[in-house]
Amino acid sequence: MTLHWIVAPGQEGKRAADVLSQGPGVSGTLIKKVRLYGRLTCNGRDWRMIDPVRAGDELCVQYDAPEELAADVRLVPTAGIEIIWQDQDLAVVMKPPALTTHRGPFGHESGLTDKLAAAVGGSGGGLHPVGRLDRDTSGLLVLARHPHAHHRLTDGIREKDYLALVHGSPPADSGLISLPIARLADSLIERRVAVHGRTAVTVWRRLAGFTSPQSHGKELSWLAVRLLTGRTHQIRVHFSAIGCPLVGDSLYGHRGTAWDASDAALGRQALHAARLILRHPRDGQERVFTAALPDDLRPFATAEAGEALEAWYQSAVQQD
């Protein structure tokens, strides 16, 4: 990573570290790490973070930790992972289902970051996911290429929209679910709605309702969903709580006789991260990305629902 910054008149006399923190937003953690794995120069000369600077000085931060991928390395598609867009600072990829974002808790299963990095001769530590997707959720995922981009992107994803296929039909054409979520005391994974839980807010809009042979005539609904908070399993827990669990969700969905052919045919929760808007960490420009439905969800984009989904995608490329 290489980052340049021209000292403004109002920053005259400040320490280099303070200028870099207030200007390009370099984190305190990275400022410390530059001493170990990088170099700071001022007008081409070696400089310390505690040294003062003058207006018009050019600061240059170079950071090359051993695990980081070189800026000129281009990620390549692998293991069903599609590269939507990339540059020296970040990559936007489409994660397929049945793949974790990170390596599994016991190190037995390589995650998305491991697979992408290994394909170009690196290690997963050089890619920094901004947020995460559940193992069986598909769609858009942002990967920072270095710690500075990761720090800036933490608040740089302005919107993220999901498409969800649920059983039944919500009680209105649109709505907001505000139900606190907590982890089950005897589980490391499962969550539930609980009074003592953390605030969780989900906004949704019904796009289409339909029936299919796989659902034995029962109604299914496509929803556009946006998270106002980011709790683990939030969408899955919230729609299960209002009686419209996600199709294919074996953890929060229908159980026993209520489990039908639509659940079995899919084999994973019908949740897809379909759109996001992010503010680029280097130039501040906003960019919009979309990801089409993956192959396993397309059979549910029936004639009844396909037109509504297509209209949603067409509007999704326009910024709000």
C-alpha positions in Angstrom: 0.0 0.0 0.0 1.2 3.5 -0.9 -0.6 6.6 0.3 0.2 10.2 -0.5 -1.0 13.3 1.4 -0.2 17.1 1.0 -0.2 19.0 4.3 -2.8 21.7 4.3 -2.1 25.2 5.7 -4.3 24.4 8.8 -2.1 21.4 9.6 1.1 23.4 9.8 3.2 22.4 12.8 1.3 19.2 13.6 2.9 15.8 14.0 2.9 13.7 10.9 0.8 11.1 12.8 -1.9 13.6 13.6 -2.0 14.9 10.0 -2.3 11.4 8.6 -5.1 10.6 11.1 -7.1 13.7 10.5 -6.5 13.9 6.7 -6.7 10.6 4.9 -8.0 8.9 8.0 -5.1 6.5 8.8 -5.9 4.5 11.9 -3.8 4.6 15.0 -3.1 0.9 14.7 -1.7 1.3 11.2 0.4 4.2 12.2 2.0 2.0 14.8 2.5 -0.9 12.2 4.2 1.4 9.7 7.1 1.5 12.1 7.4 -2.3 11.7 6.4 -3.0 8.2 6.6 0.3 6.3 8.2 3.6 5.8 7.1 7.2 6.2 8.8 10.0 4.1 8.3 13.7 3.9 9.3 15.3 0.6 11.2 12.1 -0.2 13.2 12.0 3.1 12.7 9.5 5.9 10.4 10.9 8.6 9.1 9.9 12.0 5.5 10.0 13.0 6.2 12.4 15.8 8.0 14.9 13.6 6.2 18.1 12.8 5.3 19.1 9.2 4.8 22.3 7.2 2.1 23.3 4.9 2.8 22.0 1.4 4.9 19.0 2.6 4.2 15.7 0.8 3.8 12.8 3.2 4.1 9.3 1.7 3.2 6.2 3.7 4.4 2.8 2.4 3.1 -0.3 4.1 4.2 -3.8 3.0 3.5 -6.4 5.8 4.5 -9.9 5.0 0.9 -11.2 4.7 -0.3 -8.4 2.4 -0.7 -8.9 -1.3 1.3 -6.6 -3.6 -0.8 -3.8 -5.0 -0.3 -5.0 -8.6 -1.6 -8.5 -7.9 -4.9 -9.1 -9.5 -7.3 -11.6 -7.9 -8.7 -14.3 -10.2 -12.0 -16.2 -10.0 -11.7 -19.5 -8.2 -13.9 -22.0 -6.4 -17.0 -20.4 -7.8 -16.1 -17.0 -6.5 -16.7 -14.2 -9.1 -14.6 -11.0 -9.1 -17.1 -8.2 -9.7 -14.6 -5.3 -9.4 -11.1 -4.7 -8.0 -8.3 -2.2 -7.7 -5.3 -1.7 -5.5 -7.4 -0.9 -2.4 -10.4 -3.3 -2.5 -12.2 -6.1 -4.3 -16.0 -6.7 -4.6 -16.7 -10.4 -5.1 -19.7 -12.6 -5.4 -19.6 -15.4 -2.8 -21.3 -18.6 -3.7 -23.3 -20.6 -1.2 -21.6 -23.4 0.8 -18.5 -21.4 1.4 -17.4 -19.6 4.6 -16.1 -16.0 4.5 -13.2 -16.9 6.9 -11.5 -20.2 7.6 -13.6 -22.5 9.8 -13.3 -22.4 13.6 -11.2 -25.5 13.7 -9.1 -24.7 10.6 -10.6 -27.7 8.7 -12.4 -25.7 6.0 -10.7 -23.0 3.9 -12.7 -19.8 3.6 -13.2 -17.4 0.7 -10.2 -15.3 1.7 -7.9 -18.3 1.8 -9.0 -19.6 -1.6 -8.7 -16.2 -3.4 -5.3 -15.5 -1.9 -4.0 -19.0 -2.6 -5.0 -18.7 -6.2 -2.5 -15.8 -6.6 0.2 -17.3 -4.3 -0.7 -15.4 -1.1 -2.3 -16.0 2.2 -5.8 -15.2 3.4 -4.3 -12.7 5.9 -3.8 -10.2 3.1 -7.5 -9.9 2.4 -9.8 -8.2 5.0 -13.5 -8.8 4.7 -15.7 -5.8 5.4 -18.6 -7.6 7.2 -19.4 -11.2 6.4 -22.0 -13.4 4.9 -23.2 -16.7 6.4 -21.8 -19.9 4.9 -25.0 -20.6 2.9 -25.8 -17.0 2.0 -24.7 -15.9 -1.5 -23.9 -12.5 -2.9 -21.7 -9.4 -2.7 -18.8 -9.2 -0.3 -16.3 -6.4 0.0 -12.6 -7.3 0.7 -10.1 -4.6 1.6 -6.6 -5.2 0.2 -4.8 -3.5 3.1 -5.6 -2.3 6.7 -6.1 1.3 5.7 -8.8 0.4 3.2 -10.4 -1.8 5.8 -10.5 0.9 8.4 -12.0 3.4 5.9 -14.6 0.9 4.6 -15.9 0.1 8.1 -18.2 3.1 7.7 -17.9 3.3 3.9 -20.6 0.8 2.9 -23.6 3.1 2.7 -26.3 0.6 1.8 -26.6 -3.1 1.4 -29.7 -4.8 0.1 -30.6 -8.5 0.1 -33.2 -10.5 -1.8 -34.9 -13.1 0.4 -37.4 -15.8 -0.6 -39.8 -16.6 2.3 -42.7 -18.9 3.1 -46.1 -17.2 3.1 -46.6 -13.5 2.8 -45.8 -10.7 5.3 -48.8 -8.8 6.7 -48.3 -5.8 4.4 -46.5 -4.7 1.2 -43.6 -3.2 3.2 -42.6 -2.8 6.8 -40.0 -2.6 9.5 -39.1 -5.3 12.0 -37.6 -4.0 15.3 -36.9 -7.0 17.5 -33.8 -7.4 19.7 -31.6 -10.5 19.1 -29.5 -12.5 21.5 -27.5 -15.7 21.3 -29.0 -18.8 22.7 -27.2 -19.6 26.0 -26.3 -23.1 25.1 -25.3 -22.5 21.4 -22.4 -20.8 19.7 -24.4 -20.3 16.5 -28.1 -20.0 17.0 -29.8 -16.7 17.8 -33.3 -15.8 18.9 -35.5 -12.8 19.6 -35.1 -11.8 23.2 -36.0 -8.8 25.4 -32.4 -8.6 26.7 -30.9 -8.9 23.2 -29.2 -6.2 21.1 -31.2 -3.8 19.1 -31.9 -5.2 15.6 -33.9 -3.4 12.8 -34.8 -4.7 9.4 -36.6 -2.9 6.6 -38.4 -4.9 3.9 -40.5 -4.6 0.8 -42.5 -7.3 -0.8 -41.7 -7.7 -4.5 -43.8 -10.6 -5.6 -45.8 -13.5 -4.3 -46.3 -16.8 -6.2 -46.9 -20.5 -5.8 -44.9 -23.4 -7.4 -45.1 -27.1 -7.7 -42.2 -27.4 -5.2 -44.2 -25.5 -2.6 -47.3 -27.7 -3.0 -49.5 -24.7 -3.8 -48.4 -22.7 -0.7 -47.5 -19.1 -1.3 -43.9 -18.0 -1.4 -42.8 -14.3 -1.4 -39.7 -12.5 -2.8 -38.7 -9.6 -0.5 -36.1 -6.8 -0.8 -34.5 -6.4 2.6 -32.2 -3.8 4.0 -30.5 -4.0 7.4 -30.3 -0.9 9.6 -28.2 -2.9 12.1 -25.9 -5.8 11.6 -26.6 -8.6 14.0 -25.7 -12.3 13.3 -28.4 -14.1 11.4 -30.6 -11.0 11.7 -32.7 -11.5 8.5 -33.2 -15.2 9.2 -34.2 -14.6 12.8 -36.5 -11.7 12.1 -38.5 -13.3 9.3 -38.8 -16.5 11.2 -40.2 -14.5 14.2 -43.0 -13.0 12.1 -44.0 -16.4 10.7 -42.3 -16.1 7.3 -39.1 -18.1 7.6 -36.7 -18.2 4.7 -37.1 -21.0 2.3 -34.4 -23.6 2.9 -33.4 -22.3 6.3 -32.7 -25.5 8.3 -31.9 -23.5 11.5 -34.8 -21.0 11.7 -37.2 -22.4 9.1 -40.0 -24.9 9.0 -39.5 -28.1 10.8 -41.0 -31.6 10.4 -44.1 -31.9 8.3 -44.0 -28.2 7.4 -40.7 -28.7 5.6 -41.7 -28.9 1.9 -40.1 -29.6 -1.5 -39.1 -26.0 -2.0 -36.9 -26.2 1.1 -35.4 -29.5 0.2 -34.9 -28.5 -3.5 -32.8 -25.5 -2.4 -30.9 -27.0 0.5 -29.8 -23.6 1.9 -31.4 -20.4 3.1 -32.8 -18.4 0.2 -30.8 -15.2 0.9 -28.7 -13.3 -1.5 -26.7 -10.0 -1.0 -27.8 -8.4 -4.3 -26.8 -4.7 -4.1 -24.4 -2.4 -2.2 -23.2 1.2 -2.4 -19.8 2.0 -1.0 -17.7 5.1 -0.6 -14.2 4.3 -2.0 -11.6 4.6 0.7 -9.1 6.5 -1.5 -11.1 9.0 -3.6 -14.4 9.1 -1.6 -16.5 8.4 -4.7 -19.6 6.3 -4.3 -20.0 3.2 -6.4 -22.9 0.9 -6.9 -22.6 -2.9 -7.4 -25.2 -5.6 -8.1 -25.0 -9.4 -8.2 -27.6 -11.4 -10.2 -29.4 -14.3 -8.6 -27.2 -17.4 -8.6 -28.2 -20.6 -10.4 -29.8 -22.3 -7.5 -32.3 -19.4 -6.9 -33.2 -18.8 -10.5 -35.8 -21.6 -10.6 -37.8 -19.6 -8.0 -37.8 -16.5 -10.3 -40.9 -17.8 -11.9 -42.9 -15.9 -14.5 -45.1 -14.5 -11.7 -42.0 -13.2 -9.8 -39.4 -12.7 -12.6 -40.8 -9.4 -13.8 -40.8 -7.9 -10.3 -37.3 -9.1 -9.7 -36.1 -7.6 -13.0 -37.7 -4.3 -12.2 -36.0 -4.3 -8.8 -32.6 -4.9 -10.4 -33.1 -2.2 -12.9 -33.9 0.3 -10.1 -31.0 -1.1 -8.0 -28.3 0.4 -10.2 -29.6 3.9 -9.5 -28.3 5.5 -6.3 -31.0 6.7 -3.8 
